[in-house]
Amino acid sequence: MESPQGVQSIFTGEFRHAMDAKNRVTIPSRWRRGEIDEFFAIPNLKGGFMMVMPPGEFTRLAEKVEHDLSLKPEERTKFLRQFSSKAQHVTGDKQGRIVLPDEQCKLLKLQSEVVLVGNYFRFEIWDPETWQKATEEDGPTFSYLLERIGI
C-alpha cells in the first residue's frame, strides 16, 4: 500500500491481537493509511503463517517471477497459478479490521489470539505458539547477521 505521498509502507513491529469468531483482526493503526485498506492474504504452509501484503507488493512479486528468466516458463506459470489461486483479497473496515479467510485460518491454526509481525513491505499473521518457536529458531541467524553487517 502506498501512502498519499507515493511512498510504499514499511511494516515493522510485533503486535498481539484478539481474533473474533468472524476471523476479524485489527490491523495496527501505524500500518493503516486510509479509511479502507486493501490487502492480499496468502498462506505460507511451510512457515505456518499467513502473508499479508498490499496490492502493490502482490503485483511486484508476481511481476518479479513473471520476468525472471532464470526460471523455466512452466515453473513461472505453475508458481503464478498457485500464488494467485491461494491469495484472497481482504479489505479493511472503518475500524481497521480485516476478515481473514476461514479456510486459511483453519490450515494455519489461527484462532482467538494472533501475532501480527512486520516483515518490511508485507506483514505476517502467526499463531502465538508457532511464532514463539520461529523466534527462538531464528534468533541465532538474526544475531549472526547483525554482527556480520556491523550492527
PAVOBA-185687 format. One record per residue: y, z, x of N, C-alpha, C, O in turn; residue in one letter. Coordinates in steps of 0.02 Angstrom, whole numbers, plus 50000, padded with zeros to 5 digits. Each point is the difference from the previous one (the first is absolute). Example, Ala and Ser with C-alpha at 12.3 -4.5 7.8 and 13.67 -1.06 7.14 Angstrom:
REM PAVOBA-185687
497165039050660500595000049955500605000050045499995003350052a500544993149930500595000350042500555003749961500555000850025s
END
This chain:
REM PAVOBA-185687
499425000050042500585000049958500615000050045500035003850048m500444992149936500614999850039500545004049965500035000249939e500395002950101500555003849973500554995049979499954994150016s500575008349949500544995549980500324996450059500284994649992p499695008450068500294996950059499544994850032500174997050051q499245001949919499534995050026499565002550056499654996150032g500345010549980499605002950052499355002549969500015003449949v499434995050083499355002149973499935007650007500185002850052q499565000449897499905007350001499475001850050499524996350011s500575009550019499505002950045499775006449967500405004349983i498944996350009499705005749967499775004950053499584998450041f500715007749958499825005250048499875006549964500235001049944t499405003450087499885006649973499335000649965499634995249992g500235010949988499385001749965500195004549941500365004950008e499384993449933500185003649939499395001349958499594995549990f500335010649986499465001649953500304999849930500515003149987r499144993449970500234999449931499405000749953499444998250017h500715004449924499495000249948499934993149969500494996249996a498915002149983499884993949963499775002249931499525003849995m500814993749953499825002349933499394996349973499714995850034d500095005849906499404997249969500054992549990499494996649993a501125000750006500104992749992500074996550068500204994250003k499635009450050500044997450069500724998550022500124995650041n500365008049931500704999150021500155004750058499815005950000r500524991450049500215003950058500734998250016500204994249994v500175010850025500714999050015500094997650071499735002950047t500654991849960500174997550067500575004250026500485001249964i499495001150099500555004150026500684996549991500054994050009p500455009949974500664997149985500274996050059500344994949989s499535007150072500274996350057499664993250009500254995750036r499185003349932499654993650003500224995349944499824994150001w500555008549951500214995949943500684997150014500435003250030r499674990549948500634996750013500384997949937500604998950001r499045000649944500324997749939499765003849940499615004750006g500624993349936499795003249938499264998749988499645004449977e500134989550039499304998249992499774996850066500304995150023i499185007750005499724997450063499334996749985499635002149956d500234992650083499374996449992499605000550065500274999950055e499075000749936499555000550057499354996449985499864998349942f499755000550111499314997749993499565005550028500125002450056f499374999549907499525005250021499344996650016499734996149960a500015005350099499384996950024499565005550030500225003550046i499164997249931499575005150029499764998050070499824994250012p500185010650033499714999150066499365004150000500015006050014n499444990749970499375003749991499755002950066499715005450000l500384991150054499765002550065500385006450019499705004850024k500964995149965500415005850018499995005449947500145005850014g499714992349924499975004949946500685001749970500095005649976g500374989750024500675001349973500254993849964499714994650006f500845006249957500314994449966500634998050039500435004150014m499614989550004500604997350031500474997949944499794997049951m500855004850057500504998149950500584996950038500265002850048v499944991249929500534996550036500454996349952499794997849946m500845001550073500464996149959499814992650003499654997950045p500594998249906499824992849999500154996350064499624995650020p500935005950013500184996650062499485001050055499854995450037g499895010649968499495001550051499334996849981499654997550043e500195002549893499394996749976500024992650019499514997250025f501064999649961500094992950016499974998850075499694995250023t500645009150016500014999250073499295000350028499824995950043r499785008849934499315000550025499584993949980499614997450041l500465000449897499624994149978500214993850040499574996150020a501075003149991500244994250039499785000450073499854994950032e500125011249995499765000950069499294997450007499844996450047k499735005449905499314997650001499974992549988499634996450033v500755001349918500014992949982500164995550060499744994550006e500705007950038500234995950056499685001950067500204997450052h499315007049947499675002150061499464994950018499455000149972d500714995550075499544994650018499415002450042499544996250014l500485010250007499425002750036499435001649952499435001050021s500724999149915499485001049949499764993349974500394995249995l498985004549990499724993949971500284999249929500145005049966k499944988850010500264998949932499615003849947500305002849954p499044997450052499615003649949500105007550005499955003549949e500184999150111500155007250007500665001649966500065005149965e500434990750046500655001149968499934999949924500275004349965r499364990750010499914999349927499645006149972500215002849949t499264999450084499625005849975500425006450002500005003949953k500374997050102500425006050004500535000049945500085004949964f500284989550030500544999749951499735000849929500345003049957l499084994450030499695000849933499875007449987500185002649947r499515000850101499855007149991500635004349998500075004549958q500404994050086500635003750004500374999549934500255005049974f499804989149999500364998949937499625002749940500305002849954s499044996350045499625002249941499965007649996499955002849945s500065000650111499975007350000500685003349988500035005849981k500504990450031500685002749991500165000749925499854995649960a500475009950024500235001249932500755001150002500255004050040q500114992649917500725000749996500155006549963499765001049944h500655003350085500205006349968500765000450000500334998250049v499945004249896500725000549992500195007249987499695003449960t500834998850075500255006749989500385000649936500324995249977g499665010849992500405001249941500665003350020500145000950059d500275000849892500665002950015499965006950033500485002250030k498945001149964499915006550032499724999150071499875005050035q500044988849988499754998850067499255000650007499755001050055g499894998349890499275000550002499694993149996500274995449969r499155003950064499594994049991499345002249971499775005650011i499914989949953499345001249973499504996650046500004993950008v499575010150021499494997250046499424997349960499795003149951l499954991150069499444997049963499405004649998499775002550051p499964998549889499455004649988499394998450043499725004550031d500084989249972499414998150038500095001750074499545002350033e501064996449994500145001550070499985007550013499755002350051q500525001649902499995007350008499295002650003499845004450040c499734992949917499305002250000499664998250065499635004050028k500494989949996499694997850064500205004550058499605001450044l501035000749956500285003850056500005007649988500245003850043l499494998349900499975007149983500695003349998500085005750021k500404990649953500675002749990500015003449932499864996949949l500315009750052499985003749938500665003749988500534996949998q499445009549993500585003849977500555000950052500595000749982s499244999450081500505000650053499894994550051499434998550018e501114998450005499964994750050500525001350055500475003849991v499424992950065500485000350055500274993050010499624995250009v501045004149989500334993750013500235000250072500355004650021l499454990350017500114999950072500384993750018499784994549986v500805006350045500384994250023499644996450056499715003250044g500304990349954499694995950052500434993950012499794994349989n500825006950033500494994950020500234995849940500415002549961y499364991450030500244995749945499585000849937500114996349951f499435008450049499595001449941499845007450001500175003550048r499524998849899499775006950001499295000349973499744995249973f499955010650037499305000949982499945006049953500395004750003e499114995049954499865005649955499285002350015499534996149995i500405010250022499375002950022499795005949956500425003449971w498944997750026499725006249976500165005250055499914998450058d500325007649924500205004950052499465001550052500155000650059p499225000149919499465001650047499884994250048499905001050060e500104992949915499904994150042500574999350049499904998350058t500725003149919500594999650043499955005250057500154998450057w499635007649927499935005250050499514997850055500135000950059q499314996349921499504997650048500304994450044499905000050060k500454995349909500304994450037500515002650049500044997550057a500365007449923500515002950044499675003150061500234999250057t499245004449932499645003250056499704994850046500035000850061e499684994049911499694994750041500524995950038499884997950057e500705000949912500514995850030500445003750050500364996950039d499635009749960500445004150043499964998350074500524999050031g498885000849998499964998550072500284993150018500334999350052p499554995749907500284993350013500765000149997500344997150043t499935006449906500735000549994500295003550061500504997650028f499215008049993500255003650059499974995750062500484999950040s498974996649970499924995750058500544994650001500314998750052y499804998049890500494994649998500725002650007500414996650030l499745009349944500665003050011500135000750075500544998250024l498975004450011500075000850072500044993350036500414999150045e499184996349934499984993450033500664996249993500214996650047r500115004049895500644996449992500605004150021500574997849993i499295008350033500545004050029500395004249951500595001350011g499105000749935500355004349951499725007050005500225004549964i
END
